[in-house]
Amino acid sequence: MKRLFLLGLVLSFLFNLAAQENDPRWEGLDKELNEILATWQAPSFAVAVVEKDKIVYAKGFGFADYENKVKADANTLYAIGSCTKAFTSSILGLLRADGALDFEDSPRQYIPNLTFYNDELNSLVKIKDMMCHRTGLPRHDGSWYLFPTDSKDDLIKRIAHQKPFTGVREQWYYNNFMFTAQGVIAEKLTGKSWAANVKEKLFDPLGMKRSNFSIPELEKSNNVAFGYELDGDEIKRMDYYKIRAMGPAGSINSSVNEMANWVITWINDGEFGGKEVLPANYVQEAMSSQMVVSGGTPGAEYPDLHMGNYGYGWFMSSYRGHYRVEHGGNIDGFSANTAFFPSDSIGIIVLVNQNGSGVPSLVRNTVADRALRLSKREWSKERKERQDKAKETQKEAQGSTASNRKEGTNPSHALQAYTGNYEEPGYGTFNITLERDSLFVILPLQKLWLKHYHYDVFQPFTVEKDGIDKKEDSPQRFSFSTNTMGDIEGLEIKIEPMLDPIFFKRSPELVDVDKSILEQYAGEYVLAGQVFKVYTKAAGTLHVFVPGQPEYELQALGEHQFAIKGLDGFKVAFQQKDGKFGELVFNQPNGVFTAKRQK
C-alpha cells in the first residue's frame, strides 16, 4: 500500500511538472526570472503560481545558503513577515462563525488589560478597526523591534502609552500591535496559543506540515533559507530576527509550495480539497475594501494600476484591469509577497531572502502578466532605470546640501552626566554608558556609539562585530535635555514619523555602597529647628525621616551623593568636616539647603 501511495505521489509530481513545462505561458520565464535575480543581486527567491485548485508553476532560483551555494527550491522555508497577518485575522473569522465574537465588539471586552491612550480610543475602537488598520494609531514599531519581549501581555500594556496621530476611522495607517492584539483575543477565547490556533485551524487542514512560527523552529528545520542584505555590491549574511511576542503580526516561516495551498483556499471561496477551511462569507468580506489606503487617480506612468484599499490582512488594488488581493512581508534578511486575482482564479507567491527587497513585486508582476495573458512589461528594467536615475539625482544633490550642524559647540555637561537608564513606558528601557571617552547606547539587541553632533545633540552609529559602522549617514539624532536643577533629565528621539519625538526619561545609575559606610552617615541633622534623622535598616538601605513626612529611602549615585527615591529632581549629599560627615545638603528644585549634624 505504501509503495502504491509513493508511486501516486511521484506520478502526480511528474504530471504537474509536465503540465508546467508544456504551458506556453511559462516559455522563457526561467530565463527572465534569473535575469531579475542577477540584476538585483538577490541570493535567491522561490515562486509558485496556482490556478483554480492546482499549482501550475513552482521553482526556486539562486541560493538559500549563499556562502555554501545551497540551491533554493519550491520547498525552501523563508520568513514570510507580514504575509502572516491574513492567517491571524482568519482565526477571528472562524471564531465569529462559531458565534464566539463579533467584529463590532470592543477588543477590551476580550483583553482585560488592554487600555488605549485616551477615552476616545477606549470607547470607539472595535475589533474590525484593528483588522483593517484604522484605529488612528501610527506604527510605533520601535517599541517592539528595539525592545523585544516574549510576553504578549507586556506588549498589550505598552499600547496604553502609545499616542494616536488622528481619530478612529479617520485615516488608514499600518499597525503591527493591532494584529498581535487579534492573536491575543483568539488566545483568550480558545485557551490556546496563537500558534496552536493557526496550526490547528489552518496549517493542518491545508497540509502545511513544514510551516512554523518562530526562528528556533526554523533553525531546527531542513531546507531553510538564510537572510541577507545588499551592502553596496556585497551580499552579506544577516542574523535572523526573533519576532517573539509580536508573532501574530509576522512570524510565520513557510515555503511557496505550502503557501500555495493557502492561496488556493482564498480563490476557492474558503475551500481546500473539497472541504471548507474558511467561511465563504468571511473570505468575501476579508478581500473586500474595508478602508481606503490612498486616494487619487492613476498616474500617467501606470494608468492601469490604481485603487489602494485594505480588507482584513489584505491589500486590494486594480492591476491592469484585474482585481488583485495581496500583502507583502519584510523582516531582517527576508521579503515576501502573497497575491491572488480572485476573478481570474490565479495566485502568485514570491519569497526572497534579501532584506527590504523589491524583487517580490517585480517577480509577481512579471509572472502575473504571463498568467493573465497580458502584454509584456519590462518591470525589472523600468525599475532599474528609475533607481539609477534616482541615485544620480541624489549624488548631485549631496554636493549642494548644507549640514545644519553648528560648528565649534560642546556638550553642556561632562559625558558622565549623560549616563544612566532611559525609559519610556510605551517602548522600553535602555542604558547609556561611558567607555573611555565615548558614550554608548546599550539596547536589548544592539549597541550604538553616540558621536557628538552639536550642543546636547548626538548622532548614533551601529557598533558591528568588526567595529563601528561609520559609513552610516543616519538622520536620527539623540537630543538630551536639562532640568531646572541642571541635570540631564532625558532625551528625545524621532522614532515614530507621525508624531513628535519620543521622550525617554533618565534615571541615574545607582551604585552599591557597603552598609558599614552607610552607617557613617547616620545621625541627626538640624535645619532651621527642624530635625532630620538619617539611619540604616537591616536590608542595608539608608533612609531619612522628617517629622510629618513619609520616610524616604536614599539611593546612592556616587561618592556621598544620593537620590531621594520617588522624588524626581531631589538629591542629597553628605559633606565631610574634620574627618566626619557634618553636613547634609538638600539639592532640590526650589534651592539648596544645608542641615548641620548634631553632636
NULOKOL-405192 format. One record per residue: y, x, z of N, C-alpha, C, O in turn. Coordinates in pm, whole numbers, plus 50000, padded with zeros to 5 digits. Last residue first. Layout:
// NULOKOL-405192
YXZYXZYXZYXZ
...
***
This chain:
// NULOKOL-405192
567035259656745566255269956809565255263756905564495270956969
567195240656445567385241456589566495252256647565345253956605
568625249256133567415248256214567765249456362568535258256401
570955229355959570665241356036569435239056124569235228256179
571195217755623570865214655763570455227555833569725235755777
573395212155363572635222255436572455218155581573415215355653
573545197355043573765195855187572845205555261571665206955227
575085189854739574215199354808574555199054956575725200254993
575135158154555575675170254614574615178954678573425175954673
573935136654436575275134654491575825146754564576865145854630
571355145754352572375141854254573795140454309574765142854237
570585174354568570355160954516571525156654428572565163154428
569205196354773569895196454644569585183354574568475181254527
569345206555098569025195055015569875195554887571105195254893
568105233255276569145229355181568635217855093567625219255024
567775244455588567095235455496568175229655404569045222055448
567685276155752568435265355686567535257455592566655262855526
566125296255858567115290055945567855278355883568585271355952
563325312455873563885301855789564845293555874564425285055952
563945346855962563345333755984564015323555894565125325755844
565315370155919563865370555907563165357455931561945356655921
567975362255934567415370756040565895370356041565265370356146
567175335555738568285341755809567705349255929567025343356013
566195319155436565925328155548567215333655607568195336155537
565985285355341566665298155330566455306355457566515301255569
564255262455149564345268655281564935282455264564455290455184
565265234454961564965248754966565135253655109566035249355180
564495204754775564915211554897564525226254886563615229954812
565545178954545564815191154578565325196654711566445193754753
565565152054332565795156254471564915168354502563695167854487
564835142954081566125149854093566445154454234567505160354256
562995115254194563365123754082564735130054107565675123254148
560935111454443562385110854426562805120454315562945132454339
558235116154463558665102454446560155100654428560615089554400
558515144554664557625136054587558135121754583558445115854687
560925167454626560575156354713559775146354631560315140354538
560025201454560560485188454511560095177954613559065179154680
561035233454685560165221854689560835209854622562055208354626
560945268654733561525257354662560525245754657559345247754629
559845292254824560685284654918561365272554853562285266854911
558975300254510559285306754637560315298754717561495298454682
557985268354380558075282854369558435288354506558215281754607
557425242254434557775245854297557765260854275557555265554163
555535220754638556015234454615556235237154467555365234654384
556635190554759555735196954663556305210354620557435211054572
556645171355051557325181854975556315189054888555255193154936
556705136855122555915148955101556715158655017557385154654922
558475118355364558435123855228557555136255225557635144955311
558475087755534558055101655537557945106655392557375099755308
561375066555500559935069555490559685084555507560595092755495
563925063755760563495065355622561985068155617561395071755719
564515063456027564995052255947564605052955801564915043855725
564735098656062564665085456127565265074556040566365076055986
563015117355824564345114055873564255100355938563735091055876
560705142955763560925129255812562345128055866562805136455943
558695160455530559975159555600560185144955640559885135755563
555735180755496556445168055495557785169355566557975178055650
553075197055326554315198255401555105185255385555155179455277
549485199455361550695194855292551885195655386551745194955508
546945202955461547645214455406548875210755326549265217955235
545735182555589545345184555449546045196455385545785199755269
547015181455832545705187955826545275190955682544555200555657
550495188655769549385179855804548065187355782548035198055722
553615201655898552455201955809551425191855858551475187155972
557125193055905555845195755968554745195755863554915190655752
560455187456000559585193155896558275197155962558285203856065
562915163756064561705170156115560825174655998560505166755909
566295163156107565245162856004564045170456059564145182256095
568785145156268567695154656284566635152456177566145141256158
572275143956245571015138056200569915148656208570095159856160
574605157256295574005149756404572675143256369572025137556457
575005170656050575935160156094575305151156200575435138956194
571775180856058572905179755966573755167856011573285156456011
569175201556172570225191956205571345192656102571815203456065
565645203956187566875208356124567925197456144567625185556134
562745215456347563755205156338565045211056284565495221756327
559685226556178560705226756282561655215256264561455206456180
558075247355937558045236156031559105237856139559395248856185
557835269455781558995260855755559125249955861560185243755873
555475280655854556695288055888557955279855864559015282755920
553555264955746553845262955887555105270555931555725267156033
553285275155490553985262455507554395260355652555445254655680
551695297155546553085299355503553895286655522555045287055564
549325285055612549955294055710551405296955674552245299055762
548605271755381549095264055496549795272855598550735268455664
549745285755073548835285955187549445278755308550655279655332
550535267154793551055275654899550115274555019549745263655059
550445262854446549715261954572550295271854671550535283454639
552995246254256552235258254292551525255854425551975247754507
553735225653973553595227554116552735239854143551875243454063
556075224153713554765228853755554765230753906555685236753961
558165194653693557935209153701556525212353747555865204253812
558095170353448557845172753590557495187553603556615192353532
559995153753199559455166153254559215164953404560035159253477
559265128152969559885132053095559195144253154557965145153156
559935124052638558885128452729559555134052854560325143652847
561025099952413561415108652525560215111352615559565102052663
561075098752062560335095052183560685105052293560655117152270
563885089951854562955099951911562335095052042562975088152121
563755055751728564475067451777563465077351834562325073751860
561345045851472562055044551599562885056951629562735067351563
559865050751248560615038251251561455036551377562195026751388
558455075251288559575074451192560445062051204561635062551173
557635089551585557465076951513558665074751420559775072651469
558595114551672557185112851637556975100551550556225101051452
560865133751744560845123051644559415121451593559075126351486
561235139652086560535143551963560525131551869560195120351911
563035152252364562845141752264562165147552141562475158652097
562365160652708562655164252569562385152352479561605143352513
563685166353043562715161652946563065166252806563955174552787
565345179053222564715166553265563655161553168562815153353205
566315208953349565725203153228564935190753271563975191853346
569095205453578567705208753548567285202753415567835192653372
571555197053657571505209353580570105213753546569905224653492
571775173153770571505184253862571495197653790571435208253853
571925155853563573165158753634573015170053735574005175753781
569635171053319570125160253405571395164653480571865175853462
569265179552974569535183953110570065172253193570855164253142
566745180752714567955175252776568035179352921567025182152985
565515194452404565485193452550566795187952602567845190052542
563855186352122565215186852174565205184252325564915173052368
561955199151880561855195552020563235197352081563745208552090
561485187851545562255195451642561965190251783561755178251802
560125189351214560025184951353560825194051444560865206151425
559955198650962561245192851001561265188451147562305184451198
558295229550911558255216050965559655211050998560455218451056
557215249350740558635246250744558785231950792559335223350722
554835275150792555235261250804556755259850802557475268250857
554345301150811554665296150676555145281750682555775276750589
553495309151053554945309051034555345304650894556525304450861
551105302951250551345299551110552855298251088553415287351103
549965328451459550925317451442551195315351294551465324851220
546385336351445547795338851473548665326551449548155315651423
543845327851384544205341451346545695344351365546215353951308
543775301851470542815311151527543195325751499542925334651579
547275291951502545945291651441545025301751509545465309351596
549715273051627549005285451659547585284051605546795276051655
552385259051444550995258151488550425272051516550615281451439
555655256351572554775262351472553355262351527553155265451645
558665237751636557265240851664556545246951544556795243251429
561905247251739561075243251625559625247151652559365258751685
564275234551978563265244251937562435238451823562285226351812
567415231952133566515226652031565575237751984566015248851953
569615238052283568355235052352567345228452259566535220352302
570975259652043571225253152171569905250652245569145260152267
568485261651780569855263351829570015255251958569315245351980
565745272551787566455268451667567965269451689568645277351622
563115292451904564465287251930565185284551798565235293051710
559855280751859560855290551817562245284651839562525273351800
556975275352024558315269952009559305281251978559555290052060
553705271351909554725280951950556085274851924556345269651816
551095250052016552265252151933553165262951993553335263552115
547715240851996548725248652065549855251551968549625254951852
545575211652024546245222551954547295229152041547715223952144
544455191152170543665196952060544345208351988543755214251898
546225185252387544765184552404543965191652296542915197452325
548785211152381548325197452358546805197052373546165207552372
551055231452498549605230152507549245215352499549385207952596
553555250752359553165237052391551645236352389551005240152291
555245279552478554135273852403553845259752454553875257052574
557875303152458557395290252507556285285052417556375285952294
557915338652521557895327052432557375314652503556565315452595
557545363452634558935359052614559015346652526560045344252464
554725357352804555595368652772557025363452753557655359352850
554675323852797553785335252779554615346752723555145346052612
555145294752963555855306852921554855318252915554265321953016
554235261352859554065273552938554915284752881555345284352766
554065227152880554795238252817554705250252911555065249253028
551645201652826552205212152911552955222352828552535225752717
551575165752797551295179252750552025189152839552915185452916
550355132552809550985143752879550595156852812549445158852775
551105102952613550265111152697551065122252760552295121752765
552125075352517551505086152441550555094152531549345092352525
553275058052686552675052352566551965062652481551285059252383
554345074952888553185066452917552525059952796551345056552802
554855108252851555365095552801554195085852812553155088252751
555585140053001554765127852993555545116252934556725114352963
555075173753052555925163952986555085151652955554035152552893
555105199753293554375188953227555345178653173556315175153239
556595232353233556205220753314555385210953234555005213753121
559505251453133558075249553153557795237353240558675232653312
562145256253125561655246253030560165243353050559635234052991
562675277253295563155263953336562645252853245562705241153283
561895300053164561015294953268561385280653308560525272853349
564085306753002562945299852943561995293853047561355283653021
567215298053149566155307953132564915300453086564695289053126
569265275052958568535279353078567645291253044567355294152928
570325269452712571205268252828570575273352956571285275653054
569655292052438569235281352530570135281152653570655291552693
572405300352216571305303952304570875291852387571645282452404
573785307051887573665299252010572435303852089571535310352035
574095318751633574725325151748574645317551879575345320851974
574315290151413574005304051441574705308851569575755303651608
572905260051391574135266351440573805280551484573095282551583
571325245651109571215254051228572555260451262573255265651175
571125231650884572065226450982572035234451112572635230551212
571065249450572570475246350701571545240850796572705244850790
571485236450243572015244150354571355239950484571095228050505
570115239149928570045232050055570515241050168569995252150186
569875252049692571175245849718571205238349851572205231949883
567295261049679568375270849667569735265249702570645272649737
565815237749686565795246649802566935256749798567485260549902
566015226149436566825220549544566885229849665567875229949738
564145240149289565555241549253566455236649367567525242349391
561855231049417562165245249419563635247749387564285256249447
561935204049353562035208049493562415222749505563205226549592
561535205549077562775199949129563015204149273564135207349312
558955215949078560045223549016561395218749067562285226749097
557565195349200557595208649262558735216949208559415224149282
557945175049014558485173449148558585186949219559545189549291
556485185148800557925182948784558595181848921559695187048941
553935185048908554535197748867556045196548854556785205548892
553615157248945553595166349059554255179649024555045184849103
553695147448683554705143048781554785152648899555875155948947
551435160448581552735162948521553855158848617554845166048631
549455148948740549675163448746551045166848688551745175448743
549565122248659549925125748797550225140648809551145144548881
548715124548393550035119148423550485123048564551635126648586
546105134748429547105142448355548525137748389549425145848411
544875113348564544985126548626546075134948559546855141548627
545115091848378545645090948514545855104748577546905107348636
545425083848089545215097348142545795098148284546835104348306
543635054648005544875060848050544545074348111543515076048177
542075034347760542065046347842543475050747879544375050647795
541814998847792542225010747715542365022647810542735020947926
538904985647963540344986247934540644998547852539825007747843
536424978148079536594979047934538064977947894538434970247804
535944980348340536594967848299536854967248149537424957648097
534875005948348534054994848396534604981448349533844972148320
537065021248253535815020648177535005008348217534495001148131
538955016748449539305014048310538065012948223538005004848130
537575025848678537875011548662538205008148517537774997748466
537555053548649536295046148638536555031348612535845025048534
540275058548684539585063548565538295055748542537985051848429
540755047448936541405041848818540715046048689540565038048596
539045063949099538915049349096539515043448969538865035448901
540125089449053538755086449011538545071349000537955066548903
542665085149166542535089749027541145086648972540995081848860
542095078049429542745068249341542645072149195542535063549108
540785102149523540125088949524540765078849430540055071649360
542745123549485541575122349399540915108549404540525103349300
544735129049655544995118449559543815115749468543865106849384
544045136650002543835138549858544225126349776544075114949819
544025145750271545195139450210545175139650059546185142649996
541475169950225542465163950314543645158150236544195164550146
538385162950081539655170150067540715162650147540835150450137
535845151150008536025159850124537225169150104537105181350108
535745116549918536175130149884536295138550011536785133550112
534425088149761534525095749886534745110449853534025116149771
534795057149617535025071349595535225078049731536095074049808
533415028449470533605035849595533755050649561532955056149486
533994997849314534015012549298534255018849434535195015149505
532744967949154533194975249271533084990249250532204994949179
532994936648989532924951248976533434957549105534444953049161
533434909648932532194913948997531934928848980530794933148958
535814900048848535014907148747533654911648802532814916648727
536974889549066536864880848949535984886848841535474879848753
537004911649247536124900049269535954891049149534884885249131
536834943249227537534933449145536704920549151535804918649069
537234967749486536434958749404537334948449336538444945549382
537054999349659537774989349579536784980149508535664984049476
537755024549881536775014149851537505003049778538474997749831
538325058649910538825045949859537655036849828536695040649761
539285087750106538325077950053539045066049992540225063750019
539175121250236539925109950179538925100550112537855104750067
539115147250484538455136950404539435126450355540415123150423
540405164750657539425170150564538785160250470537985164150385
541175140850893541155155350868540025159750775538855158650809
541295110750700541185117450829540935132150797540535135450686
541865081350525542185095550538541995099950683542485093450775
541265055950285540935061750415541265076550415540975083550318
542175024250132541985038650137541595043150276541595035450371
540964994849982541515001450101541195016250094540095020250057
541274965049776540904978949804541464983549938542324977049997
541024943249507540984944049653540544958249688539544963149634
542694931049222541984942149287542124941149438543214938649490
542604912748932542824911649077541994922249148540764922449136
543994925648634542804922248711543124922448860543844931248908
546164935348495545744921648469544514917148545544024906048523
546374961048604546234959248460545654945448425544774944148340
545884949548907545654961948833545384958748687544284954348651
547534937249177547144933949039547034947048962548004954548953
546174938049513547144941649410546634936949274545474933249258
545604938949862545474931749737546544936549639547694938749678
543764956550113544984955150033544654947149908543554948249854
542034946750410542034949250266543454947850209544224939250251
541984937650669541364950650642541284954150495540554963250457
542624908850551542064913550677541314926650650540144926550612
545264914950335544414904450390543944908350529544774910950617
548394921650183547314925750273546574913550325547174903250355
549924931949867549764923449984548584928150068547864937250029
551734938149601551154945849710551094937549836552104936149906
552284937149259551874929449376551234938649479550304946049448
551174957348977552164950649061551494942449170550274940949172
550914972348686550474974848823551514968548915552624973848929
551974970348436550834961648466550194964948602549074960648630
554014988948411554364974648411553214965348446553434953748481
554735017048507553455010048519553714995048524553634989048632
557365023248436556305033048412554925026548415554045029948336
558945002248516558825004648373557645013948342557005012848238
557404982948783558294993048727558014995348579556994991048526
557304948248884556654960248831557664969948770558664965648712
559574938249154558894936149026558244949048977558604959749025
559304931249509559814937949391558984935249268557844930549277
557664939049823558124930049718558594937849598558324949749585
554794947650010556024951949943556374942049833555504937249761
553104931150165553304945150198554614950150138555434956050208
552844899450296553424907350188553654921550236554334923650337
549764887150419551094892750449551564900950331550794908650272
547524876450311547944870950439549334876050480549994870050564
545854871050016547104876350072547474869050201547704856950200
542294875150052543464867850003544694872950075544594878650184
540084885350166540564892050046541654884049975541904885749856
539704868150382539984882250408540524889550286541334898750299
539054843750260540274844950339540694859550355541874862950345
536584849150141537704844450059539034846350131540034850050069
535104856550371535274865850259536484861850175537314870350141
535134832550520535824844450571536094854450459537184860150452
533594816250356535004812750378535794824350436536974825850407
531104829050367531844828650240533304825350261534174830750192
530274851150630530564837350589531434837250463532414844750455
528044878050550529364873650594529594859250549529144855450441
525384875950477525764886150574527124882750634527344884450754
522884855750356524284856250398524484866850505523834866750609
520664868750106520914863950241522394865150276523074874450231
520224880949862519914866749873520134860850012519834849150034
521204906649893519754904749883519354890249902518264887449954
523994893750045523344906050001521834903750004521284899350105
527054875050040525594875750036525114889449989525734895849905
529784872150021529214874950153527714876050156527134877950263
530344868049749530694857749848529994859649982529644849950049
529864891549610528884880649600529084870549714528114865249769
531574911049664531734904849531530694893949507530634888049399
530714918249921532044912149903532194905549767532884895449755
528204929749877528334917949963529654910649938529694898349935
528874952049730528084941449666528214928549746528304917649688
530044967249932530894961649828530164950349753530774940349717
527764973950082528894967150146529764960250040530154948750058
526314988449896525754975949949526834967450016526814955150007
527955010649866527765001649752527214988149799527594977749748
527635025150091528865017150082528775007349965529444996949965
525305038450017525235028150121526485019350121526405007450148
526275054749808525135045849784525045034849890524755023249857
528285069249927528665059249827527505049849797527715038149765
527855070750287527675076050151528065065250051528155053550086
529775075450593528805068750507528715075950372529395085850348
531175070650910530745080550810529665074050726528735067950779
533895054951082532585053951014532395065550915533335069750847
536355053751215535425064751246534095064451172533245072951198
538775036251226538475045651118537435056351142537625067451093
539215017051416540245018351313539835028051203540465028251097
537185019251600537235007051517538285007651407538234999651313
537835045751728536795043651628536905031151544536735032151422
539425054951922540105048051812539135044551700539555040751591
537835070252089538055056052124538765048252015538715035952016
537045092651831536685088251966537015073451989536525064951915
537575109751625538485098451647538235091851782539155085951840
537495142551581536745132351654537695121051693538515122551784
537625159251281538445152951384537655141751450537195132551382
536135190451192536045175851198537005170851306537175177251409
538205216851070537335211351174537275196251159538255189851118
538165227350729538845221250843537805216750945536675213250911
538245254550497537455245550581538305240250697539075247750756
540275256850211539985261150347539255250350425539595238550418
540935269349906540215258149968539725262750104538865271450114
544005280849788542805283949865542225271449927542935263749993
546425278549676545285277549584543965280249656542925281649592
547795262549940548165269849819547085267649716546845256349673
545185249650075546295257650125546745266950013546175277649992
543585220650097544035229949994545295236850045546345230550056
540845215250323542235213350283542585223750177541955234250169
537745197850400538545209350353539985205150327540295193350310
534685190150576536035186850534536825199450497536615210150555
531305187750455532305193650544533685190350488533835188250368
528895161850420529995169750365530825175650478531025169450582
525315161950460526665157850502527695167050439527405178650409
522385162750475523155159450354524525153650391524845142250358
521535150150804521395159550692522185154250573522595142650571
523115147551134522525142251010522325153250908522855164250921
524515156951343523065156851358522345152351230521125153251221
527125152751269526665166551278525145167551294524555177951263
527315125051295527385131151162526795145251165526055149151074
527285122251572526185116551492526145122851354525075125651301
529735135451635528455140451687527245134951612526275142251589
531525117951491531275131651444529995137351506529235143851434
530355083851446531035094551518530695108151459529715109651386
528825063851326530115060351383530875071751449531955069451503
526945061351010527085062451155528545061651197529415059051114
524395056050766525795054850806525885055150958525025049751027
521725053950717522235067350750523705066950792524205076750849
521275026850661520495033450767521065047050808520895051150923
522145000150559522985012150571522425020650687523015021350794
521074975250499520254987150475521055000050482520685009950418
522454953150570522804959250441521994971850412522204978350310
521594946250824521314936950713521574943050575520994938750476
522594970350958521164967150948520854957350835519934959850758
525464969050930524674980250878523214976350858522654978850751
526104942751053526444946750916525544957850862524924956150757
525164937051309525594925851226525864929651081525854920950993
524394961951421523504950351426523874939751323522994934151257
526604978951368525244982551325524354970151316523644968151217
528714964951487528734967851343527334971051292526934966451185
527844964351758528124952051683528074954251533527464946451460
527704991451820526484983351824526664970351747525744965751679
530404998451799529415004551709528134996351705527554994351598
531494983352011531914980851873530874986251775530504979451680
528934973852250529964982752198530314978852055529554972051986
528614940752395528064952452325529214960952274530324956052255
529574917252483528994925952583528354938352524527634945552592
530874899652315529444901852295528764909752406527554909152423
533544898652399532824886252370531314888152363530554879152401
534304925152430534424916152544533584903452523532994898252617
533884934852169533114940252280533124930752400532104928652465
535814920552028534394918251999533514923352112532524917052148
538094932352142537864917852154536384914652132535784907052207
537764958752054537634955852197537404940952220536614937152306
538284956151782536964960751825536714957651971535594954252009
540954948851802539994939251748538564943051788537754934551823
542024972851898542054961051985541084950251934540454943352014
541764988151670540954991651786540894979951883539854977251943
543694975051525542304973951481541354978451591540254973151603
546034981551655545654967451649544234965451599543624955151627
546245009151622545945003751755545454989351748544574985351824
547085012951358545685015351393545295009351528544165005051547
549154996251147548994999851287547515000851323546784990951320
551674991650899550324996150932550235000251079551125006951130
553604963150865553604977450895552244981150954551754974651046
555594937150733554274943650737554454958350775555344965150724
557804916950924557604927850828556214933850845555714935350957
557684894651086558884896651004558674907250896559294906550790
555674890551271555534884251140556784885551052556924878350953
557824898351536556474894451496556534886651365557324877351349
560564920951452559944909551517558554906551463558164911451357
560544957451476561004944851419560274933451490559444935951577
559534977751614560734980851536561304968351469562404968551413
558344980351956558294974751820559544979251744560494984051805
557155007152164558244998452118557954992751979557394999651894
554685009052396555005012352257555985002152199555674990352186
553675003152639554845011952637555325015052496556265022652477
551404988252601552484982252680553774990252671554854984852693
549585005452481550304995952396551494989852469552504986652406
548185019152674549335025852613550195016152532551395018252517
546025002752731547125003652828548365010152768549485006952808
544355008352513544934994952527546124995252623547134988652598
543565034552574544375031952455545065018352465546235017052428
542065029452807543235038152814544155035852694545385035152709
540025013952700540925008152799542205016252811543295010752825
538655032452548539425022152478540405015352573541495011452532
538285065752612538425052852678539275043152596540465045352576
538325090552513537085083152491537165068952547536235061052532
541295101652343540575097552464539285090552423539175085252312
543985122852224542745115152208542095112152343542315119052442
546855127352144546355125752280545075117352278545075106052325
547375128251876547725140151955547135139552095546935149952159
546365103151799545955115151727546225127851809545405136951811
547465083451963546015085551967545595098751901544605104751940
550285088551931549705085352061548205088252065547725094852157
550935091351668550965103351752550295101051886549805110451948
550995065551570549755073251553549735086051636548665091051671
552745044051567552545051351693551265059751686550545060851785
553415024451363552075030351375551805036551513550735034451569
555294995951493555025006651395553705013451428552955008551513
554964960751540554794974251594554654984451481553954981751384
554904936651423556224942251447556174956051509557204962451528
552474926251346552874924351486554304928751513554874924951615
551024926851108552324920251111552794917151254553424906851278
548364934651006549464944051030550844937251031551744941750960
546244916951000546974919450874548284927050896549204926050816
545164915451251544254917851140544974921051010544404927150920
547224908451417546664921851432545804925451311545724937151273
547574882151345548664891551321548174905951329548634914651255
545214870451439545434871351294546534881451262546444888551161
545664869851712544634878751659544854880951509544704892051460
549244869051763547934862751750546934873151699547304883751648
552184872151953551154879151874549814871651881549324868351989
553884857452130553764853851989552594860051914552054853951822
553974866752394553824852352370553524848752225552954838152199
554214894552376553174888552461552924873952427551784869352432
556484897252215555174901352165554054894752245553074890052188
558384886952396558234881152263556864884552205556174875852152
558254903652619557754889952630557534883452494556614875452477
557194937252519558144927252566557524913252564556414911252514
554964953552469556214959652518557194949452573557954952552664
551894937752588552774943552487554104947752551554324945752670
548814942952741550194938552758551034945452653550904957452630
545524938852823546424940752708547784934552739547904922452760
543614933953014544594944553042545524947452924546244957452925
541984912952907542824910753025543904921253048544994918053096
541404901752609541564915252666542504914152785543724914552766
541434874852545540134881552547540204895652606539174901052649
544024867052553543034857552605541674864252624540874860052708
545374885052410545394886852555544434877252625544084879252741
545374875952152544384886352187544294888452337543274892952388
545594840752113546244852952160545174863352193544174859952254
544234824851818544264827651962545104840051991545284848751906
543894821951552545194817751605545304820351755546374818351813
541274828051505542264838151469543674834651518544544843351524
539134819951774539924815251660540974825651631541524831651723
535744824651890537184826751893537814820051773537134815151683
533144815351869533494823351987534994825552001535484828052111
532014802351654532834794451747533284801951870533754795951966
530774816751464529934812451576530704804051677530124799151774
532894823451306531904814151250530974808751359530454797651348
534064842251473534744829551451533764819151397533804807551436
532214862651450532384856251580533114842951567532824833451639
532644869751183531344864551223531434857251357530794846851376
535284879151202534964868051112533644861651147533514849451142
534934900651370535674889051421535434876851333535374865551382
533584916651189532894912651312533594900551373532944891251422
535574921251001534454912550965533654908151087533114897051089
537204939951120537694926151110536554916451077536574904851119
535454962351089535884957751222536354943251217535954935151300
535194965450814533994962950895534404956751028533784947151075
537784971350740537204958750693535934955250769535614943450786
538134997250853538844985550906538234972250863538164962850942
536965018850727536265012850840536854999150877536134990550926
538725029950566537835020350500536955013450604536285003550575
539945049450720540365035550739539625025450652539865013450665
537215071850699538535068750755538785053750766537935046350816
534815081050609535485071350523536835066950579537545059150515
533255112150583534065103650670534875094050582535545098450489
530135112150402531545116050415532185107250524531705096350552
526895121650308527725114550404529125120650411529275132850424
525285118149996526005126850089526915118550179527615109550132
524145103549798523695100849935524385109650039524085108650158
525055112549558525445098849595524995095049736525395084649788
525905146749641525265136549559525645122749614526465121649705
527015181049629527145167249677526385157949586526225160649467
525415212849679525965202249594526025188749666525185185649751
526505240649840525535229849851526115217649780527175212749818
527885265349863527625259149733526455249249737525565249349652
528775275250096527375278250062526925271549932525745272049896
531415265950095531135280250114529735283950067529525294450007
531225238150059531845246349955531485261049969531265267849869
529195213750083529415225950162529925236350063529135242649992
529405197149867529625191450000529875202550101530675200950193
530815204749560530025209749672530415203149804531565203449846
530665185349251531135196249336530225198649454529045195349452
529815151249266530395162149188530905172849285531505169749388
527345125449246528165134549323528635145849234527955149749139
527015090949138526835105449123527735112949222528725107749272
526165061148991526325067749120526025082549106524915086449067
526245029548842526595043748824526775049648964527475043849047
525385005248916525255008448775525665022848744525455027748633
523804987249160524544999749138524315003648993523175005248950
524084951249160523374963749132524344975549126525524974049093
525124925949152524334929449269523584942549251522574944949317
527994931048988527254919649042526444924149164527024925949270
528004964848991528304953348906527384942048947526154943248941
529404994349130528484983149139528964972049045530154970249023
529505029149134530045016949072528985006049085527815008249054
530435057249329529425047149294530135035049235531225031249279
530955091949375531455079149327530285069949295529275074349240
532025119849565530925111449517531525098049478532485093449539
533375153049539533505138649563532255131849512531515137249430
534515185449656533525176149598534035161849611534985159049684
536815201849672535475207549691534405198649629533515203349559
539395200049429538655193249536537295199849551536665203049450
541365208149245540705217949332540055211249453540155216249565
542355192449051542915190449185542215198949290542445197249410
540965201048825542425200448823543005200048963544025206348991
538245198048899538815211248877540335211148885540935220048945
537995170048923537575178849033538245192549020538755197949118
538745162248667539575158248782539275167348901540185171748971
536605172948526537955178048499538915174348613539775182248650
534545157248619534535171648652535895178048626536295187248696
535275133348497535345134548643535305149048688535955152748786
534795139448229536145135548272536305137148423537355141548472
532055144048230532985154748189534395151848240535095160848287
531125118748304530855130348388531835141748357532365148148448
531895102548085532545101048215532335113248304533255117548373
530615102747843531675112547863532345111847998533265119648026
529775069547883529685080847791530885090147810532035085947797
529875046848028529865059248104529765071548014529685082848063
529745025747854530975027247932531045040848001532125045848030
527205024347747528245031547671529535033547749530345042047713
524395030247935525595021847931526715029447860527125040047907
522345048147964522425040747838523665031947825523965026947717
522515058248220522725067448109522905060047977523555065247886
521985035248371523235042348390523545051048269524675051448221
519405029248294520465019648265521825026348274522725023448194
518125051648398518125049448254519245039848214519925041948114
518565047548670519085059548607519165057748456520145061848393
517195023648711518645023848731519275035948663520365035048607
514595033048655515165022148575516695022248585517405021048485
514235052248852514235056448712514855045848622515545049048525
514315035649079515305046249062515415050448916516505052148863
512065019749032513385013349043514495023649019515465020948950
510075039049040510305031648915511685025048915512385024848814
510315046849308510525056549201510855049549071511775053348999
509675022849441510985029049461511315038749349512445038949299
507025019349357508045009449322509445015049335510305012349252
505845041249474505865040549328506935030749282507645033149185
506075033349740506805045149693506915045249542507955048849487
504325011249732505725009449770506575021049720507645019049664
501915023249664502485013349573503965011349602504775009749510
501565039049891501735045649761502365036049660503225039949582
501235019550086502395028350095502655035049960503805036549919
498795008450000500005000050000501265008750000502215006149927
***
